Amino acid sequence: MKKTLYLKFIFAYLLFGLFGFIVVASFISDMTYDRCRQLEADRLYREAVTIADSYAADLYSAEVSLETVYRQLTALSHYTGTQIWILNPSGRMVVRSDTPLTQDDEVYVENFNPAVSAGKRYIEGDFFGFFQTPHLTVMAPITSNYKTSGYVVIHMESAAITKQASQLLNISWLELLFLLLLSLIILIFFTEIVYIPLRRITRATEQYASGNMHYQFTVDSEDEMGYLAASLNYMASEIARQEDDQKKFIANVSHDFRSPLTSIRGFLVAMLDGTIPAELYEKYLRIVLNETDRLKKLTDGLLTLNNLNTKGMLLSVSDFDINETIRSVSASFEQICREKNVRIRLILYGDELYVEADRDKIQQVLYNLVDNAIKFSRSSGDVQIETTERHRKVFVSVKDNGIGIPKDDQKFIFDRFYKTDLSRGKDKKGTGLGLSIAREIIRAHGENINVISTEGVGSEFIFTLQRSSLNDSYE
């Protein structure tokens, strides 16, 4: 079996990891650095404004000395990890926190232009070529009498911000690693819960496709995957059973056709070669005629059963008196009952009991059941036919006191051609289709037929029919 599905999930997992790496390394990295730069710029700008309004303003108003401002700015510089300058508008450096200056020192920032920071609180770069490495710079004006006397300039190395951003970025890397591990756990769960059961199901379907319907597999799961596996197992077992039934069906049909054909051929060959004298032709021709009747009955039964199993079978449903139909069917067995010394007893619910059903097909069901009951009854026995009414259903019972049906055989008696071992000696002319036909007719009506039997005591077949509303008008 090709493992394309599993490889797709592995590829998706690796692709997720690759995209996660790209996102963290590029987008999140840039966003983190920008955020850290903005936070530091805001913090330094507040410091610059504070210095401009206090130390620098006092310096320009000559309230404090240059040495005092230098010491204060140096202390702040060490505390904040920055360089703090005070520049004149011309770019001349007045105070520099990392180097003491006197009033006579002239240090200029070439091409200094305070307007470069217009519209934003910071600039980033070498600050007009003064530094060799990139710095983050903020500037706050020093005002006096509504005039700008100078600028407080604070510098921070961009490398420090990058280091701070890297520390925050490590959290994102840890989060990505956690997500990858979590995804790996999900992939493992997928393998155990979905992929392995799916592989078993696929292997099973390959076995079924090759014709091995007896292949069994298990999926220990109570979810949809387990339900699918159980359904496939059930489907395969049903198909296997149907195949076995089909083989038995063909074997039974072949047997039931071969037996009378063999008899017919044997008698005809014997008549042609003179084994049977001419004066006995009538006797054996009657036997041949009986065998052809048996073949016709078998063929008719197969055709009937085939028509009953056809989807969309039409029923000619009408309201009729089931008691009258039972009396009619019982009368047709009068001669047979007399020959076997069997009595039919009728226990009918009321004089008339109307049902909604196909009269001809229900008559066929009754004929098949009564025929079996008489056939398997003991001599001088009784066959009892009873009708009752409960919950707007009519129950029809056909009961005999014959040989009964073994318990292990009762679940098979409605199968085609099935005959119990006890019935084979008595039912020489039976086709094994009567009960199958009866069940299909009752099922076509949406009703049920069941059997209650005790070996050596007798059998009772009970089926239900829909009660007709005509009964209400006669009550």
N, C-alpha and C positions, 0 to 999 in steps of 0.2 A: 504494500500500500504506500502510495506517495505521501510523504509527510509535508505537503505544501502548506496546509493550514497552520501547523505548528511552526514551520519556518517563517511564515508570515508574521506570526505573533513575536517570534524572536527578533525578526527584522524590525518590527514596530517598536519593540523594547529598545533595541540599539539606536533606532532613529530618534526615539524620545530622549535618550541619553545624549545623543549628539546635538540635537536642537537645544536641550537644556544647557549644555556646555556653551554653545554659541550665544545663547541669550544672556547667560550670566557673564560670559567673557566680554561681551560687547555692550548690549543695551543696559543691563543692570550695572555693569562696571561704570559706564559713562554717567548713568543717572546717579549712582552713588557718589562719584567724584563731584558732579555738579552740585549735588545737595550739600556735600561737605564744604565745598568752596563757597556756596551761598551763605551757609551758616557762619563760617569763619569771617566772611566779608561783613556780614551784619554785626557780628560781635566786635570786630576791629573798628568798624565805623563808629559804633557807640563809644568805644574807648577814645577814638580820635576826637569826636565831638566833645567828650568830657574834658580831654586835655586842652582842646582849643578854648573852651569856656573857662578854664581854671588856670593851669600853669602857664600856658602860652599867653593868655590875655593879661595875666599879671606881669609876665616878662615884658610885653610891649608897653604896658603902662608904667614900667619901672618900679613896680612894687616889690619884685623879687629880683635877685641877682641871677646872672647866667649860670653861675656855678650851682646855685640851688636847683634851678630847673634841670640842669644836666643830671644831678644826683637823683632827682625824682623820676626823670624819664629813664635813667639807667635801671633803677629798681623795677619800674613797670616793664621795661624791656625784658629783663630776666624772668619776671613773673609770667609774662604772656608768650615768651619765646619769639619775640619779634625785634625789629629795628624801628626806633621812633625818631623821626626827624622833624625839625621846624625849618621851613623854607620861606624865604622872601618871595614875593611875586616874580622877581627876576630870576629865581632859581638859585640864589645864594643861600648856602646852608648856614643856619644860625645855631642850631643845636643838633648834635648827632649822638644818639645814646651809646654807640659802640666806640666813639672816639671823642675825647675832650677837645673843644675848640675855644679859641679866644676871640675877642672882638676884632683882632687884627687879621685872623685867618680868613682867607677868601677861597672857599670851596664852592664851585658852581656845578649845578646839574645842567649839562649842555642841552640846549633846545627844549628846556622845560616849558611845558604848556599845560596849565591846569585845566584847560577846556577839554582835554582828552578824555576826562572822566564824566563829561556832561551826559546826563540821562541815566547814569548808573553809578553805583556806589563803589565800584572797584575796577581796577584794570589789572591785567596779568601779562607779564613779559619781563624784559630786562630793564624797565623803567628808564627809557631814553638812553639805553646803552650803558647804564651805570653798573649793572650786575652782569656776571658771566652766566648765571643760571636763572631760570624763570622764577619770578616772585609775584605774590599776590599783594597788591598795593591799594590802600584806601587813603583818601585825602579829605580833610575837613578844614574849611576856611576859618581864619582867625579874623574876626571883625571888630572894628572900633569906630564909633561915630559913623556907622553905616558904610564904612569902607573896609575893604579886605586888606589887612596888614600883612598877612602871611598864610601859611598852610601847615597843618599838622599832617605828616605823612607817616603811615605805619606800613612796614613791609613784613611779609611772612614768606618763607621759602615755599614754593609750590610742592617741593618734595615732602614737606611735613604734611601738607594736605593729602598728598597721594598716599602717604603712609597711613594716615587716619582713615582714608577711604578704603585702603586695602584691608584694614582691620574689620571694618564694617562688611566688606565684601566677603570676608571669610565666613560670615554668618550665612550669606547666600549660597556659598559653596557647600556648607554643611547642610543647608536645607535641600539643595539639589541632591546631595549624597543620600540624605534621608528619603527623599522621594524615589530615587533609584532603587534603594533597598526595599521600600514599600512596594514599588512596582514589581520587583523581583519576587517578593512574597506573593503578590497577586498572580504573577505568572506561574509560580509553583502551584498555587491553589487552582488556577485554571487547568494546569496539567493534570492534577489529580482528580478534579471534580468534573471537568468537561472533556479534555482531550483524550485521556485514557479510556473513559467510558465510550466516547465517540469512536475511538479506534476499535474497541471491542464490537460496537454495533456495526461499524463498517465491515470488519472481518466477518461478522455473522451474516450480513447481507450478501457478501461475496460467496459465502458457503451456500446460502439459500439460492442465489442466482445460479450456482453450479448444480443445483438439484439436491443438495444435502439438507433436506428439511428436518433431519433429526439432530442437527447441530444445536447444542445448548450452550448458553453463556449467561453470566450473571453480572449485574451492575448494582452494587450495594449503595443505593441512593433512593431517597424518597421524594425526589423532585421530578421535574419534567423529563430529565434524562433517564431516571429509573423507570418512570412510567412508559417512556418510549421503548426501553429495552424489554420490559415486561410485555408490552403490546406486540413487539416483534417476536418474542418467544411464543406468545399465545398464537399469533398469526401462523408461525411456522408449524406449531403443533397441530393447528387446525388444518393446514394444508396437507401435512403429513397424514393426518387422520383421513382426510378426504381422499388422498391418493390410495391409502389402504382400503378405504371403502369402495373406491372405484375398482380396484383390483378384485376385491371380493364380489362386487357387483358383476363384473365381467365374468368371473369364474362361476358365479351362481347362474347367470343367464346362460352361459355356455353349457353348464351341467343340465339345467332344466330344459334347454332345447335339444341337447344331445340325446337325453334319455328317451323321449318319445320318438325322435327321428330314428334312433337305433332300432327301436321296436318296430316302427313302420317298415323300415328297410328290411329288417330280418324276416318279417312275415311275408313281404312281397317277394323277396328272393326265394323264400321257401316255397311259395305258391308257384313261382315260375319254373323252378328246377324240379318240381314234382314231389318235394318233401311233404308238403301238405296236399292230401288228396282233394279232388274237386268237390266231393260231398261236404268237406269242412270249410269251403271258401266263405260261406256266409258267416260262420262263427268268427273267423279271423278277420274278415272285412269289417265286422262290427267292432272288433278290438282296434283295428286301424282307424275307424271312424272316431272312436272314443279318444284315441291319441291325438288326432287332428283337432278335436274339440278342445283338448287340453292345450295344444299349441295356440289355438285361437284365443282361448281365455288368457293365456300368458301374454300374448301380443296385445290384446285389448287392455289388459292391466297396465302394461308398460306405457301405452299411448295415453291412457287416462292419467297416470302419474305424471307423465311429461307435461300434459296440458295443465294439470293442477299446479305444477311448479313454475309455469310461465308467468312472468310479471304482468300485471294488468289483467289477470283472469277475471272474466265477467261472471257475476252471480245473478241469477234471476230471483231476486229476493221478493218474497210475498208473505202474506199472513195466512197460515194454514193450521189446521188442527193436528198437532203431533200425535194425539191419542188415536185419531183415525188412521194416520199413516202407520203407526205401530200395529194396529189391528190388521191392516192390509198386508204388511210384511209378514206378520205371524201366520196369516192364512195361507201364504204362498209356500210355507214350510210344512203344511199339514201332512202331505204324503211322506216326506222324509222323516217327520216325527213318528208317524205310524210305523215305518219300517224299523226305526231304531228304538221304538217304545220310549220316546222322550216326550214329556208334556211341557207346553209353554204356558206359564202362569203370568197373567197381566195384572199389575197393581197400578192403576192409572189415576192421576189426580183429577177428579171431576169427570163429567161426561165429555167435556170439550176443554182443550187447553191449547190456546193459539200461540204460535211463535213466529218470529220474523227471520226467515231463512230461505234458502233455495230448496224447494221441496224435493226435487229429483235427486239432488246430491245428498241430502239428509237421508232420503230413502235408501240410497246406496250405502251410506254409513251403517244404517240399521241392518241392511241385508248382510253386509260383511260381518258385523258383530254377532248377529243371530246365527249365521252360518257357522262361524267358529265355535260358538257356544254349543250348538247341537253336535257338531263334529267331535268335540272333545268331552262331551258329557257321557257319563256312564249309562248303560242300559237301564231303563226304568227311572231315569233321573229327571230332574226339573230344570227348565230354563226360565228364569224370572226376569220380566221386563217391567221396570217401574219408572214412573214420572213423578217428580215433586217440584214445588215452586218455592224459591227463597230469594229475597232481595231482588225482585224483578228479574230473576234468572230461572230458567227451566232446566232441571237436572234430569237426564235420561240415563238409566242404569240397565245394563244387560248382564245378568249374573247366571253362572252355571255351577254345578257341583261336580265338575269333572276332575281331570288330572292335575290342574293347577300349573303354575309357572314357577320354576326355581327363582329364588331371590336374585341370584347373580345374572339371570337372563332378562329380568323385567325391564332393565334400562335399554335393552336392545330390541325389544319386540316390535317397535315401530319402525325399525330400519328395514330397508328393502331386502327381500329374499331371506330375511332372518327367520330361522325355525329353531325352536328349542330341541334338545335331544329327546325329550319326552314326546314331542309332537311328531317327530319324523316317521315313526312307525304307523301313526294313525292318519296322517295327512298326506296320503300318497298323491292326491290330485291337487293339492294346494300349491299356489305359486309363491307364497311368501310376500305378496303385495297387498293383500286385503287391508291389513292394519296401517300400512304406509299410506294407502289411499284414503282411509278414514281420517287419519291425522291431518293430512294435507287439506281435506275438505273442511274439517273443523277449524283449522288455523285460518283458512281463507275467510271464514266467517268472523274471525277475531275472537274465537272462543278456545276452550281447552278440553283435552281428553286425557284421562288418567286411568291407571289400572291398579286394582288391589287384588292380590292373589296369594294363596297359600298352597304350597305343593301338597297334592293328595287330597285337598279339600275343595278347591274350585277357584274361579276367577270372576272378577266383577270389573267391567269397563263402564266408566262414567264420563259423559260429556255434557257440556252446557250449551244452551241456546238463548238468544235474546227473547224475553217474554213480550208478546204482542199487546198493544193497547186495546185490542178488540176484547180481551178478557174483561176489561173494566165495564164494557157495555152489557156483558152477559151476567155480571154479578148483581 
